Amino acid sequence: MTFKALLFSGAAIVAALPPMSLAQQAPVVAPADQGEIIVTARKRQETLLDVPVAVTAVSGDTLARRNINSVREAAVLTPGLNISSDGAGRAFVSIRGVGVTLVQTVQPGVGLFIDGIYRPNTAYLNNPLLDVERIEVLRGPQGTLYGKNTLGGAINVITRQPGNDLEVRGQASYAGPDDSWLVSGSVSAPIVQDRLAIRIGASHRQQDGFIKNVVVGGNSNSLNTDSVSGTLRFTPGNDVVVALNGYYDWVKGHNVPYARVTGPTDYQRTNQFNTTGLTFYRYKGVNGRIELPVEGIDTKVTLLAAYDARTTDSPDSDGDFGPLDAVRLSGTDRLSTRTVELRFDTTLSDTLSTLVGLFYSRESFDADALTNILILGRQVRQIDHRTGDTYAAFGTVFWKPNPQWEVALGLRYDHEDRKATGTIAGIAIPPAQIKSNEVEPRLSITHHWNEQLMSYASAARGYRGGGFNAPNAPLRTYRGDNAWTYEIGTKYAAPGFSLAGDIFYSDYKHYIGLNSIAPAVPAGLVTVDLNAGSVESYGAELEATVRPTANWTLSGGLTYMHARLTDTREYTAITGRTLASDHLTFQPDWMYNVSSDYVVPIGDNRLTFNASLNGKGRRLAATLNQTVPTFLKGYAVVNGSITFATAGGIELAAFGQNLFNKKYFDSYIEKTTLQLAGLPASDLGIIGDLRRYGVRASFRF
């Protein structure tokens, strides 16, 4: 029996099971966060129990208690979500095996949304979380409502909104041995009671990291960030809401601080670069939202508009990853995005409602890169200019014939037009263009057995847009990939206990997830992205929260995912090479997390003891070796904290991260890549963060 057949057989079994055997998709929450969780996974406010999607919601308070300061760090709390990074401005995210390659110009396979605004740059996943109310992670294709580049899923970051009450928050933490410290704060207050409110937040974070440069000295993966944001919310009456938000992030850090290592168990903490490799980033943006009810037709109209920009300045980087001062790289780039979305959420009757809308985005990317080949006394300058326009129309019909059943059928049409021009050493290269027209349907069926229990089944299609390689690449374009995903799940929530489960099957075509080395124009070698072929992914996800006693809470998640390349003829046809493994790069078969919180009341105050375990199975390293694959060992990291919280909103905590100093690689490139590039060959690795221990203080009033 195929897994797809097994999946649909499972759907029939789920429908026939008695209520007591089923379970709920539980959020990962701290004890104080237990209760009815409201999410916006379907772009309308609903409880987790009403949403026929595998979704995890993590509150901002939970993130603070776990000493989690970025979306990348929060990934350990979410089944199926895998995020790795090899630099301050580079993050590679996947859900159920679908994400991006080590080249950041590839469009992501997981969509990132901040307050409903799409961010095309996944580097935001490394940036500090400032004034976040919650993070929602939606697994499986979400293209019907969220559009292209969500074939793996979507991440929603929802920030805190100002209101009628004065609220002041502050947090500071320090951890060693790498002088990691954070300070942040926010103020929310009304300007005109019931009409106008404002919220302002700011943060600073810095750390030395754990990798040292033994050639020029200093740190090789330090990080220094400053962030500021502000929101103005106007409520003139009649449920009308007008919100305006702006933000600015300054980031200084290192990119690709790979150490030359002898193998996947050589956890070197030093590299041999001839430069410090510092890179500077600026993120800025402004967005607005208008919500307007139209009572005559029982419709809520929402208009979103946004402008986001990122600039990069990399003045001097080592291009050969070693002590031989052979290649230096420098360059700047700028990515800007403008988006507009208009939605109409209409109630037609007690049993029928619709959500329809229009979407437009304009992306513009400009890069100026200089490669200085010192050993040849030659410099090559590349200019790259890219634009992308996306137009979309979408709609979903929700039919609830009775309180127990819901059928939702959605469809989205996306038209994408991307263009690229460029020069190499002052010589223009032929322009390139990609056009695509994609349809993304989604069908879900939901059954509520009672107020605590539901089951669902869904089928959905998602796609990711194609892209362009560097101007000096022989393969200038590659097509987009797409996936059909079939899923069944069940959700159960009761006081003191919640349990969640789903099984899924995904069929990917023209998968974008590998890159290779190809001859450059006019000479040399260049990294290219390409379509690798077909991928089959199936597995199961489980989440649970249980309170054995009134003061003790256990929570956790488990993912099993079998994601394999099933047909790599596309890859071989383009590169003339074969692959040594059918595994997907950096994707483990197993991921898990377990957390325990025990609260000791002390009068009106409380003392909380927390311990957590987060682990991943073995992963395939980035490799172009045709015969012998390189696998990274699985690992588990133990964290812990003791927090004293007063009834007045003050918290003091001592914490430790990676308490047993477990060594593992966050990113790894096998030596064949350097061999093909004509550079001194060695495996390259970046170790994950080692043990940190520190203190944290926060207040809220």
C-alpha positions in Angstrom: 0.0 0.0 0.0 1.4 3.5 -0.9 1.6 6.1 1.8 -1.0 8.2 -0.1 -3.4 5.3 0.1 -2.5 4.8 3.8 -3.2 8.5 4.4 -6.7 8.3 3.0 -7.4 5.1 4.8 -6.3 6.9 8.0 -8.8 9.6 7.3 -11.6 7.1 7.3 -10.3 5.6 10.5 -10.1 9.0 12.2 -13.7 9.7 11.2 -14.8 6.4 12.8 -12.9 6.7 16.0 -14.8 7.5 19.2 -14.1 10.9 20.7 -11.9 9.8 23.6 -9.2 8.5 21.3 -8.6 11.8 19.5 -6.5 14.9 20.3 -5.8 18.6 19.8 -3.1 20.6 18.1 -1.7 22.2 21.3 0.3 25.3 21.4 3.6 25.4 23.1 2.8 27.6 26.1 4.1 28.3 29.6 1.7 27.5 32.4 0.4 31.1 32.6 -0.5 31.0 29.0 -2.9 28.1 29.1 -6.4 28.8 27.8 -8.2 29.6 24.6 -5.6 30.6 22.0 -6.8 33.0 19.3 -4.9 32.8 16.0 -5.2 34.4 12.5 -4.0 31.4 10.5 -7.0 31.8 8.0 -6.8 35.7 8.1 -9.7 35.9 10.5 -9.6 35.5 14.2 -10.4 31.9 15.3 -9.4 29.6 18.1 -6.9 26.9 17.5 -9.6 24.3 17.8 -11.5 25.8 14.9 -8.6 25.9 12.4 -8.2 22.8 10.1 -4.4 23.5 9.8 -1.4 22.0 11.6 -0.5 25.2 13.4 1.6 26.0 16.5 1.2 29.3 18.4 4.0 30.5 20.8 3.3 33.5 22.9 5.8 36.4 23.4 5.8 35.7 27.1 6.8 32.1 26.5 9.6 33.2 24.2 10.9 35.6 27.0 10.8 32.8 29.6 12.7 30.5 27.3 15.3 33.2 26.6 14.5 33.0 22.9 15.3 36.2 21.1 14.7 35.4 17.4 12.4 33.3 15.2 15.4 31.1 14.4 15.8 30.2 18.1 12.0 29.7 18.4 12.1 26.9 15.8 12.9 24.4 18.5 9.4 24.7 19.9 7.6 23.9 16.6 7.3 20.4 15.0 8.4 20.2 11.4 10.2 23.7 11.5 13.9 23.6 10.8 16.0 26.8 10.6 19.8 27.0 10.2 22.1 29.9 9.6 25.7 30.5 8.5 25.8 34.3 9.1 24.1 37.4 10.5 22.3 38.1 7.3 21.6 34.5 6.1 19.0 32.1 7.4 17.7 29.0 5.8 14.2 27.9 6.8 12.2 24.7 5.9 9.0 23.1 7.1 8.5 19.4 6.4 11.7 19.5 4.4 10.9 22.4 2.0 12.9 25.6 2.3 15.9 27.3 0.7 19.4 26.4 -0.3 22.7 28.0 0.9 22.2 30.7 -1.7 20.1 33.5 -0.3 18.8 34.8 -3.6 16.5 31.7 -4.0 12.9 32.6 -3.2 12.0 30.9 0.2 9.7 27.9 0.3 8.3 29.1 3.6 6.6 32.4 3.7 7.5 34.9 6.5 4.8 37.5 7.4 5.0 40.3 10.0 1.6 41.5 11.0 0.3 40.1 7.8 3.0 41.7 5.6 5.1 39.4 3.4 8.9 39.6 3.9 10.8 38.1 1.0 14.1 38.0 3.0 14.5 35.2 5.4 17.4 36.9 7.1 14.8 38.5 9.4 14.6 35.2 11.2 18.0 36.1 12.8 16.9 39.6 13.9 15.7 40.3 17.4 12.1 39.8 18.3 10.8 43.1 19.5 7.5 43.5 21.3 6.1 40.3 19.9 2.6 39.1 21.0 2.9 35.6 19.4 4.4 33.6 16.6 2.1 31.3 14.5 3.7 28.5 12.5 1.4 27.0 9.8 2.6 23.7 8.3 1.8 22.6 4.8 1.0 24.7 1.7 -0.8 28.0 2.5 -0.9 29.5 -1.0 -4.6 29.9 -1.2 -4.6 32.7 1.4 -0.9 33.6 1.6 0.3 33.3 -2.0 3.5 32.1 -3.6 6.5 30.8 -1.6 4.4 29.1 1.0 4.5 25.5 -0.3 6.2 24.4 2.9 4.2 26.6 5.2 4.1 30.1 6.7 5.4 31.9 9.7 3.2 34.7 11.1 4.8 37.1 13.6 2.2 39.2 15.3 3.4 42.2 17.3 1.7 43.8 20.3 -0.8 46.6 19.5 -1.4 49.8 21.5 -4.6 50.2 23.5 -6.4 52.2 26.1 -4.1 51.2 29.0 -0.7 52.4 29.8 1.8 49.5 29.6 5.5 49.6 30.2 7.7 46.6 29.6 11.4 46.1 30.0 13.9 43.2 29.9 17.7 42.8 30.3 19.8 39.7 30.2 23.5 38.9 30.4 25.1 35.5 29.6 28.7 34.3 29.4 31.2 33.2 28.4 30.8 35.2 25.1 29.5 38.4 26.7 26.0 37.9 25.3 23.6 40.6 26.5 20.3 42.0 25.6 18.3 45.0 26.7 14.8 45.9 25.4 11.8 47.9 26.3 8.4 49.2 25.1 5.8 51.7 26.1 2.2 51.6 25.1 -0.2 54.5 26.0 -3.4 56.2 24.8 -3.1 59.6 23.3 -6.9 60.1 23.1 -8.9 57.7 25.2 -10.8 55.2 23.0 -9.5 56.9 19.8 -5.8 57.1 19.4 -3.0 55.0 21.0 0.8 54.6 20.4 3.3 51.9 21.1 7.1 52.4 20.9 9.8 49.7 21.4 13.5 49.4 21.2 16.2 46.8 21.8 19.9 46.2 21.7 21.6 42.8 21.5 25.2 41.8 21.2 27.4 38.8 21.6 31.0 37.7 20.8 30.1 34.2 19.6 32.2 31.1 19.9 34.4 31.2 16.7 37.8 33.0 16.7 39.9 34.1 13.8 43.5 32.9 14.3 45.0 34.9 11.3 43.9 38.5 11.9 42.5 38.0 15.4 39.1 38.8 16.9 35.7 37.1 16.7 34.3 35.5 13.6 30.6 35.1 14.5 29.9 38.1 16.7 26.6 39.9 16.5 25.5 43.5 17.3 22.0 44.7 16.6 19.8 47.7 17.4 16.1 47.8 16.7 13.3 50.4 17.0 9.7 50.2 16.1 6.5 52.2 16.6 2.8 51.7 16.0 0.1 54.3 15.9 -3.5 52.9 16.2 -6.6 55.1 15.4 -10.1 53.8 16.3 -12.6 56.6 15.3 -15.6 54.4 16.1 -18.0 51.9 14.5 -15.2 49.2 14.7 -13.0 51.1 12.2 -9.3 50.6 12.8 -6.4 52.4 11.2 -2.9 51.3 12.2 0.5 52.6 11.0 3.7 50.9 11.9 7.4 51.6 11.2 10.6 49.9 12.1 14.4 50.2 11.6 17.0 47.5 12.4 20.7 47.9 12.4 22.7 44.6 12.2 26.5 44.2 12.3 27.8 40.6 12.1 29.8 38.1 10.2 28.8 36.0 7.2 29.9 32.5 6.4 32.5 32.1 9.2 33.3 28.5 8.2 36.2 26.7 9.8 38.3 24.3 7.9 37.7 20.9 9.5 38.8 17.3 8.9 35.3 15.8 9.1 31.8 16.0 10.7 33.1 15.3 14.2 36.0 17.9 14.1 34.3 20.7 16.0 36.8 23.5 15.3 36.1 26.9 17.0 38.7 28.8 14.9 38.9 29.8 11.3 41.7 31.2 9.1 40.3 34.1 7.3 42.5 37.0 6.1 39.8 39.5 6.9 37.4 40.1 9.7 34.5 39.7 7.3 32.2 42.1 9.0 29.0 42.8 7.2 26.5 45.6 7.8 22.8 45.4 7.3 20.0 47.9 7.5 16.3 46.9 7.6 13.6 49.5 7.4 9.9 49.6 6.6 6.6 51.2 7.0 3.2 49.6 6.7 -0.4 50.5 7.2 -3.7 48.7 7.8 -7.3 49.8 7.6 -10.2 47.7 8.8 -13.6 48.9 7.9 -16.9 47.1 8.5 -19.7 47.5 6.0 -22.8 46.6 7.9 -25.2 46.8 4.9 -23.5 43.7 3.4 -22.1 42.2 6.6 -18.6 42.6 5.3 -15.3 43.5 7.0 -12.9 45.2 4.5 -9.2 45.1 5.2 -6.6 47.1 3.3 -2.8 46.5 3.8 0.0 48.4 2.3 3.7 48.1 3.0 7.2 49.2 2.0 10.2 47.2 3.2 13.9 47.5 2.4 17.2 45.9 3.2 20.7 47.1 2.4 23.9 45.2 2.7 27.5 46.4 2.8 30.2 43.8 2.8 33.5 45.8 2.5 36.0 43.0 2.7 35.4 39.2 2.9 37.6 36.2 2.5 36.6 34.3 -0.7 38.8 31.2 -0.3 37.9 30.3 3.3 41.5 29.8 4.3 44.9 31.3 5.2 46.0 31.5 1.5 45.1 35.1 0.7 43.9 34.1 -2.8 40.4 35.7 -3.2 38.8 38.7 -1.6 35.1 39.7 -2.0 33.4 43.0 -1.5 30.0 44.3 -2.5 26.7 46.0 -1.7 23.1 45.2 -2.4 19.6 46.5 -1.8 16.3 44.7 -1.8 13.1 46.6 -1.6 9.5 45.3 -1.6 6.2 47.1 -2.0 3.0 45.2 -1.3 -0.7 45.9 -1.3 -3.6 43.6 -0.3 -7.3 44.1 -0.2 -9.6 41.6 1.5 -13.4 41.3 1.9 -14.6 39.0 4.7 -18.4 38.5 4.2 -21.0 36.7 6.2 -23.7 35.6 3.7 -25.9 33.6 6.1 -25.6 31.6 9.3 -24.0 28.8 7.4 -22.1 30.5 4.6 -19.2 33.1 4.5 -16.5 34.1 2.1 -13.1 35.6 2.2 -11.9 37.1 -1.1 -9.2 39.5 -2.0 -6.6 41.0 -4.4 -2.8 41.2 -3.9 0.1 43.0 -5.6 3.8 43.1 -4.8 6.8 44.7 -6.5 10.3 43.5 -5.6 13.5 45.2 -6.7 17.1 43.9 -6.1 20.3 45.6 -7.0 23.8 44.2 -6.3 27.3 45.5 -7.0 30.0 42.8 -6.3 33.7 42.8 -6.8 35.8 39.6 -6.9 39.5 40.3 -6.4 41.6 37.3 -7.4 44.9 38.3 -5.7 46.9 35.4 -6.9 46.1 36.3 -10.5 46.2 40.0 -10.1 42.7 40.3 -11.5 39.4 41.9 -10.5 36.0 41.1 -11.8 33.0 43.4 -11.1 29.4 42.2 -11.5 26.3 44.3 -11.6 23.0 42.5 -11.0 19.5 44.1 -11.3 16.3 42.1 -10.8 12.7 43.0 -10.6 9.6 41.0 -9.8 5.9 41.8 -10.1 3.2 39.5 -8.6 -0.5 39.9 -9.1 -3.0 37.6 -7.4 -6.7 37.1 -6.8 -7.9 34.7 -4.1 -11.1 33.5 -2.5 -12.4 30.9 0.0 -15.9 29.8 0.7 -16.7 28.5 4.2 -19.8 26.4 4.6 -21.0 25.3 8.0 -24.3 23.4 7.5 -24.4 22.8 11.3 -22.1 23.5 14.3 -20.3 20.2 13.9 -19.3 20.4 10.2 -17.4 22.9 8.1 -16.2 22.6 4.5 -13.8 25.3 3.2 -12.9 25.5 -0.5 -10.4 28.1 -1.7 -8.6 29.0 -4.9 -5.8 31.5 -5.7 -4.4 32.7 -9.0 -0.9 34.1 -9.1 0.8 35.8 -12.0 4.5 36.4 -11.6 6.8 38.4 -14.0 10.5 38.5 -13.0 13.3 40.2 -15.0 17.0 40.3 -14.6 19.8 42.3 -16.3 23.5 42.7 -15.4 27.1 43.2 -16.5 30.3 41.4 -16.1 33.5 43.5 -16.2 31.5 46.2 -17.8 30.0 44.0 -20.5 26.3 43.7 -20.6 24.8 40.2 -20.6 21.6 39.2 -22.3 18.5 40.0 -20.1 16.5 37.1 -18.6 12.8 36.8 -17.8 10.5 34.4 -16.0 6.8 34.4 -16.3 4.5 32.1 -14.5 0.8 31.6 -14.0 -0.1 29.3 -11.1 -3.4 28.1 -9.5 -3.4 27.1 -5.8 -6.5 25.3 -4.6 -7.2 24.1 -1.0 -10.0 22.0 0.3 -10.6 21.2 4.0 -13.3 19.3 5.9 -13.7 19.8 9.6 -15.8 17.9 12.1 -16.3 19.0 15.7 -17.1 16.0 17.9 -17.8 18.2 20.8 -16.5 21.5 22.3 -13.1 19.9 23.1 -12.5 17.7 20.1 -12.2 18.2 16.3 -10.8 16.3 13.3 -10.0 17.5 9.8 -8.7 16.5 6.4 -7.2 18.7 3.8 -5.6 18.8 0.3 -3.7 21.8 -0.9 -1.3 22.9 -3.7 1.5 25.4 -3.2 4.2 26.8 -5.4 7.5 28.7 -5.2 8.6 31.1 -7.9 11.6 30.5 -10.0 14.7 32.7 -10.0 18.0 33.8 -11.5 21.6 32.8 -11.0 24.5 35.3 -11.0 25.2 37.2 -14.2 28.3 35.1 -14.8 26.4 31.8 -14.5 25.9 29.7 -17.6 22.4 28.7 -16.3 20.8 32.1 -15.8 17.3 30.9 -14.8 15.5 28.0 -13.1 11.8 27.3 -12.9 9.6 27.3 -9.8 8.7 24.2 -7.9 5.3 23.1 -6.6 3.8 20.6 -4.2 0.5 18.8 -3.5 0.0 18.0 0.2 -2.6 15.8 1.8 -3.1 15.9 5.5 -5.4 14.6 8.2 -5.3 15.7 11.8 -7.1 16.0 15.1 -7.2 18.4 18.0 -8.3 18.0 21.6 -8.2 20.5 24.4 -9.4 20.1 28.0 -8.4 21.7 31.3 -5.0 20.4 32.2 -4.5 18.3 29.0 -4.2 18.9 25.3 -2.9 16.6 22.6 -2.4 17.1 18.8 -1.6 14.9 15.9 -1.4 14.9 12.1 -0.1 12.8 9.3 0.8 14.2 5.9 2.0 13.3 2.4 3.6 15.8 0.0 4.6 15.3 -3.6 7.0 17.9 -4.9 7.9 18.6 -8.6 11.0 20.5 -9.9 12.3 20.8 -6.4 14.6 23.8 -5.7 16.8 22.7 -2.9 20.3 22.0 -4.2 23.0 24.0 -5.8 26.1 23.1 -7.8 29.3 24.4 -9.3 29.4 25.4 -12.9 31.8 27.1 -15.3 31.6 30.8 -15.0 31.5 33.3 -17.9 34.1 34.2 -19.2 36.2 32.1 -16.9 36.4 30.4 -13.5 33.5 28.8 -11.6 30.3 29.9 -10.1 27.6 28.5 -7.7 24.3 27.9 -9.4 20.8 27.0 -8.2 18.7 24.6 -10.2 15.8 22.3 -10.2 16.8 18.9 -8.7 13.8 16.8 -9.6 11.0 15.2 -7.6 10.7 14.8 -3.8 8.3 12.7 -1.8 7.8 13.7 1.9 5.6 12.0 4.4 5.4 11.8 8.1 3.6 12.6 11.4 3.6 15.4 13.9 2.6 15.3 17.5 2.2 18.0 20.2 1.1 17.7 23.8 0.6 19.7 27.0 -0.3 18.0 30.3 -0.6 19.1 33.9 0.1 16.2 36.2 -0.6 18.5 39.1 -1.8 22.1 39.5 1.7 23.4 39.7 3.5 21.1 37.1 3.2 21.4 33.3 4.8 19.2 30.8 4.8 20.1 27.1 6.5 18.8 24.0 6.5 18.0 20.3 7.7 15.2 18.0 8.2 15.1 14.3 9.0 12.2 12.0 9.6 13.1 8.4 10.7 10.9 5.6 11.7 13.4 2.8 13.6 11.9 -0.1 14.5 12.8 -3.7 12.8 10.2 -5.9 13.9 11.4 -9.3 17.0 13.5 -9.9 17.2 13.4 -13.7 16.7 17.2 -13.8 19.8 17.7 -11.7 21.9 15.3 -13.7 20.7 16.8 -17.1 21.9 20.2 -16.0 25.1 19.4 -14.1 26.2 16.1 -15.6 26.7 14.9 -12.1 24.9 12.5 -9.7 24.0 12.7 -6.0 25.4 10.4 -3.4 22.3 10.5 -1.3 18.5 10.9 -1.7 18.3 12.8 1.5 17.5 16.6 1.5 20.3 18.8 2.7 20.2 19.6 6.5 16.8 17.9 6.9 16.6 15.4 9.8 14.1 12.5 9.9 13.4 13.2 13.6 13.0 16.4 15.6 11.7 16.6 19.2 11.3 19.0 22.2 10.3 18.4 25.8 9.8 21.0 28.5 8.9 20.9 32.1 7.7 23.8 34.3 7.2 23.4 38.0 5.8 26.4 40.0 6.3 26.8 43.7 4.0 29.5 45.2 5.6 31.8 47.6 2.8 33.9 49.0 1.5 36.0 46.1 4.7 35.3 44.2 6.0 32.2 42.4 9.2 30.4 41.8 9.3 28.4 38.5 11.8 25.7 37.7 12.1 25.0 33.9 14.1 22.3 32.1 13.9 21.6 28.4 15.4 19.1 25.9 15.6 19.9 22.1 16.9 17.5 19.6 17.5 16.7 15.9 18.4 13.5 14.1 21.3 13.1 11.7 21.3 15.5 8.7 22.9 15.4 5.3 25.6 18.0 4.9 25.8 20.3 1.8 27.8 18.1 -0.6 28.5 17.6 -4.2 30.3 14.3 -3.7 28.9 11.8 -6.2 29.7 8.6 -4.3 30.1 9.2 -0.5 27.5 11.3 1.4 28.5 13.2 4.5 26.1 13.1 7.4 26.1 15.2 10.6 25.5 13.5 13.9 22.2 14.0 15.6 22.3 16.0 18.8 20.2 17.1 21.8 20.6 20.3 23.8 19.5 20.7 27.4 18.4 24.1 28.7 17.2 25.2 32.1 16.1 28.2 34.2 14.9 29.3 37.6 12.6 32.3 37.6 11.2 34.3 40.5 8.1 36.3 39.6 6.3 38.8 41.8 2.6 39.6 41.7 3.7 43.1 40.6 5.1 42.0 37.2 8.8 41.7 38.1 10.7 38.6 37.1 14.3 37.6 38.0 15.8 34.5 36.4 19.0 32.5 36.2 19.4 30.4 33.1 21.6 28.1 31.2 21.6 27.1 27.6 23.2 24.0 26.2 24.0 23.0 29.8 26.1 20.0 28.8 28.1 21.9 26.2 26.9 19.6 23.4 29.0 20.1 20.2 27.2 20.1 16.9 27.3 21.8 13.5 24.8 24.5 12.5 26.0 24.4 8.9 28.5 22.2 7.0 29.9 22.1 3.4 31.7 19.0 2.3 35.1 19.6 0.5 34.0 18.6 -3.0 32.6 22.1 -3.4 36.0 23.7 -2.9 37.7 21.1 -5.1 35.4 21.9 -8.0 36.1 25.6 -7.4 39.8 25.1 -7.7 40.5 26.1 -4.1 42.5 24.3 -1.4 40.1 21.5 -0.5 38.7 21.0 3.0 35.4 20.4 4.7 33.9 23.6 6.1 31.8 23.8 9.2 30.1 26.3 11.6 29.5 25.0 15.1 26.3 25.7 17.0 26.3 27.9 20.1 28.1 26.3 23.1 27.1 26.5 26.7 25.8 29.9 28.0 24.8 30.8 31.5 23.4 34.0 32.7 20.7 36.1 34.4 17.6 37.9 33.2 15.4 40.6 34.7 12.1 41.9 33.4 9.2 44.1 34.5 5.8 44.9 33.3 3.2 47.3 34.6 
